[in-house]
């Protein structure tokens, strides 16, 4: 349950639902689920201390969570050497063949298309790179220039955070000694650590002296993709592919298993599931990709489990609202996103959007993402449970903000039959935001906010305009009874602070209860400290 303890509390002789309580410091007490006293003081229940139960299996955020190639078994099979054309070797072999990429840099100049049940595995130190080396540089008015490496100019796709320059979609990225360089929009902006690509002139201008350094440019768009079923990819480092927006360096198909890889520094998406029913994406370290760590589209019952997804959106895609950040799934049914560490992404941490059905997000630790921790948007039949969601939503830029319209730790947007339960939601820009917007129609008819239940969560809100509640626009009024919040525990800076909101009106804890919401929830004053394993400690503060 998100690392919390449980205790059964009783009020007025009537047994209440099992309530969330926090681990507390020595000398403090548990918070009862019961009526809010008129004077605002909370008294502890006369019960024995609870016994601990094992916390939910959220991955720790202390550097001990293990992912990537070191978890892959040793490879035994047909060797692919660094001098081989890997795509040709794979194409020439029969279905079911296991390939072992040898240690070293494998320059992938064309996409590898595996056959059914083939295994693409790596020996320790095997790196698949989509980049080419740039070696012919000439000094030019304080910069250095090389020519002939760029493709012809191509049309813009996607939406950039900087919607004036609009350069995030350009896939050819430069790396100086493996360090990602920043693209600038015009030659006059070139400075050390940056580059400018002039596609019309087929020229690249570099702001750092290349002498004595390795300069690489991502060139090949996709590393591994095919329509074959049952493919396994494991134990590889996959980097520097010039993936187009919404395109993956690895594109999973039906029944694929992509396990224990390091997928990094690709221009758009690290791993993409497309029509990948039953696929498994597990134990990968997916980080520092230009747009998004993981994407999923039109997929039934896939599993995304035990991955670290961090530091994605390096190339300036729109943080607030265009498919950037950690994980995004769309038009998919069933399946799980569980046990992942999702942190430091410039966008939404975990996002379900556009006609996802029966999705379960559970036991993830989601920290320090620039937009919402979790967003469930225009979907139905969702379960969001046992997650630890902390310090999300503090990004700045186009579309960012602090209101419930901008989101929160958990944001349910114009969806139906969604359960938000037993999560730790601590110190985000907002707590839990329920949004009803005019969003048109789709395969299920008019998109409406209906049947949302928020229960058993620990929600910490302190300072500023942080709040939990619901907002609506004029064309999407929420009918009475369609949103229910109960049996939650709120840790607040003050019981007199207006930390709750309902369609434009603000409420203190006592006033919030008078609206019919959270009538069986607990409210306490304190400061919540979240440790790396997801355990929440409440430190009391004076009234």
Secondary structure, 3 states (H helix, E strand, C coil): CCCCEEECCEECCEECCCEEECEECCCCCCCCCCCCCCCCCCCCCCCCCCCCCCCCCCCCCCCCCCCCHHHCCCCCCEEECCCCCHHHHHHHCCCCCEEEECCEEEECCCCECCCCCCEEEECCCEEEECEEECCCCEEECCEEEEECCCCCCCCCCCCECCCCCCCCCCCCCEEECCEECEECCCHHHCCCCEEEEECCCCEEEECCCCCCCCEEEECCCCCEECCCCCCEEECCEEECCCCCCCCEEEEECCCCEEECCEEECCCCEEEEEECCCCCEEECCEEECCCCEEEEEECCECCEEECCEEECCCCCCECCCCCCCEEEEEECCECCEEECCEEECCCCEEEEEECCCECCEEECCEEECCCCCCEEEECCEEEEEECCEEECCCCCCCCCCCCCCCCCCCEEEECCEEEEEECCEEECCCCCEEEEECCCCEECCEECCCEEEEEECCEEEECCCCCCEEEEECCCCCCCCCCEEEECCEEEECCCCCCCEEECCEEECHHHHHHCCCCCCCEEEECEEEECCCCCEEEECCCC
